[in-house]
Amino acid sequence: MKKLIPILVLLALAGGGYWWWTSRATSGGPFVLQGNVEVRQVNIGFKVPGRLATLDVDEGASVKQGQKLASLDKVYFQDTLRQLRAQADQAAANLAKLEAGNRPEEIAQAEAAVAEREAAAINAKAAIDRAAQLLKTKAGTQKAYDDALAASRQTDAQLQSARQALRLMKAGFRKEDIATARALLAERKATIEIAERQLADADLAAPSDGVVLSRVREAGAIVNAGETVFVLSLTNPVWVRTYVSEPDLGRVRPGMPVEVRTDAPGARPLKGTIGFIATTAEFTPKTVETRELRTALVYRIRIVAEDPDGVLRQGMPVSVGLPDATNEAGAK
């Protein structure tokens, strides 16, 4: 009997500890979580290759979204843009010519050519008549008549050719030719837009507010597209990563206001909001679960903190205070 007493005491203590662990999710009092400021950084590089002309910021500099950080030598981009604009002007002039059709002077020239061919045809017919009369009177030869007949046929063909050319002049250019010229102009304009974007991309801008962690390249270096030039630490918004155990999961919800405190003496608490609660446990239990293993699971929480004075640093340990569970229960 005496040997069973210590065992019963241990079982009672274990049961009491287990009851405290499983029941603390609904108990009142302050609820504090421990976490760290998330490390959020981005490697920044140009979208286009080129030679680094200027670097406007150095390591440790605070930058704002859209602020220029560096620029490439733009002379090649500007030359390409001028060349493409000249080609577009040429394509536009060609399209305007096709849409306007032939000039009145060109049509008048074609009409004069028709009149000339008509006169030649009349003269050729007269020559045939004379050759025929001479052949009847034995004063002419068969060869002279045949030559006059061939010359008349030639002038008739030339007259038909001149008349068709006049019709083409009056009809203008083909619709297919105009459509081709219009498509060529659209292509030129598209290449100009691409060149303008490339010229704009020769300036490197900050994608967000942050602090320059490192400057990887120096002025004068040749960089490829996407090659890292700066490493930027993102400071807006500030995210805090913390974890909540499975029994306490019911005490947190997205949108809940919290207080973020640092270890610095006298530091003011910062306001924050729960922005994200993981839907799955961070650690997967064994296949055969016990109740104790289930209650040991933790879930990741993201806190979006307000840091107007910039006191939070990436990786810094912080404490996250949640509202009193008793007060919340009374408010409900």
HULIN-V508006 format. One line per field, one symbol per residue. phi: phi as a letter, one per 30 degrees, with the letter a starting at -180 (. if undefined). psi: psi as a letter, one per 20 degrees, with the letter a starting at -180 (. if undefined). burial: I if it has 9 or more other ideal C-beta (glycine too) atoms within 8 Angstrom, else O. A space follows every 10 residues. Layout:
phi=???
psi=???
burial=???
This chain:
phi=.ddddedddd dddddddddd ddcddcddjd bcccabdddb bbdcbddbdl cdcbbcbbdi ddbcdiddca bcdcdddddd dddddddddd dddddddddd iddedddddd dddddddddd dddddddddd dddddddidc cddddddddd dddddddddd dddddddddd didddddddd dddddddddd dddddddddd ddcccddadl bddacdccdj dcccdiddcb cccdcbdccc cbbbdedcdd dbadiddbcc bcdddidddc dabdcabddb ddcddddccc dddddddbbd bcccccbdci ddbdiddbcc cceddddddd dd
psi=ghhhghghgg hggghgghhg ghiihjqarq opqpaqpqoo qppprqiqra pogqoirrpi ppqqpipphr qrpihhhhgg ggghhghhhg hghhghgghh aqqhhhghgh hhhghghggh gghhhhhggg hgghhhjjir rhghghghgh hghghgghgh ghghhgghgh haqqhhhghg hghgghgghg hghghhhhgh iippqpirqa pogqohrrpi qpqrpippgq opppiorppp prqprghjhi iqqqipqrpp qrippjpqqq qrpoippqiq qhpprrgoqr hghhiiqqpp pppoqpmhil ipqpipprpo prqphghhhh h.
burial=OOOOOOOOOO OOOOOOOIOO IIIIIOOOOO IOIOIIIIOO IIOIIIOIOI IIOOIOIOOO OOIOOOIOII IIIIOOIIOI IOOIIOIIOO IIOIIOOIOO OOOOOIIOOI IOIIOIIIOI IOIIIOIIOI IIIIIOOOOI OOOIIOIIIO IIOIIIOIIO IIIOIIOOIO OOOOOOIIOO IIOIIOIIIO IIOOIIOIIO IIIIOIOIII IIIOIOIOOO OOIOOOIIII IIIIIOOIII IIIIIIIIIO IIOOOIOIII IIOOOOIOOI IIIIOOIIOO IIOOIOOOOO OOIIIIIIII IIIIIOIOOO IIOIOIOIII IIIIIOIIOO OO
